[in-house]
């Protein structure tokens, strides 16, 4: 039986992996050592288009798009002018910059990432793109550097599955949301029990795959955190893309991309 990785080991593997991506040592959402783009294409723009981003969105955030997502949280967040948005695992800032355009000058966007190299990249992108209403903070999504009840909307794109302590993530999300605040997340979820060796593969965890929660378990975790109006909508078409993440591994039998929504009543 494969040895179960500790939470610290998982975080370190993820941090190292995404630091390498930020330094452009590898690309796509994972599997850099296997010389394949785990988002299904060598082009981040084409990957993002397949995941539901419009050409206008891609043009707006092109410099910050690393092709690391598994969906488009902008499509389900229904962002409004003046709202405060928090992006969990903000990377180079792609979704933050798109959100900033939606909330306008009266709104505000906060990106949180645990990888210093990604923060450096994101802050440089913000300065170059002229986004005064966006800020980036160093932190783990299990312990958010954000005050209680200050956020209208939380978005995230293929990041929460990376956490080894998901109940803490959703507990923190609930804490920082205002009453009536909402969660709008694109992420990978499990639809079948994954082999133990695959689940404890550090590279597959970093590739947004083997850390995924089963849909039923995820719904229960959200409910336990206090969320209501929970919606988890799998995108079955994403299996064709997932096949290309680690060819021949059969990943598409176990996981699928999903849109996840919930409300802090």
Protein Blocks (a to p, Z undefined) as FASTA:
>chain_A
ZZdddfklmmmmmmmmmmmmmnopagcjehklnopafeopablklmmmmnopafklmmmm
mmmmgolacbdfklmnopaehiacddehjlnommmmmmmmmnommbccddddfbfklmmm
mmmmmmmnopakbccddddfklccbdehiafbdcdehklmmpcblmlmmmmmmmmpcghi
acdddddddfbdcdfklmmmmklmmnopmmpccfklmmmmmmmnopahiacdddfklmmm
mmmmmghklmmmmgccdddddddZZ
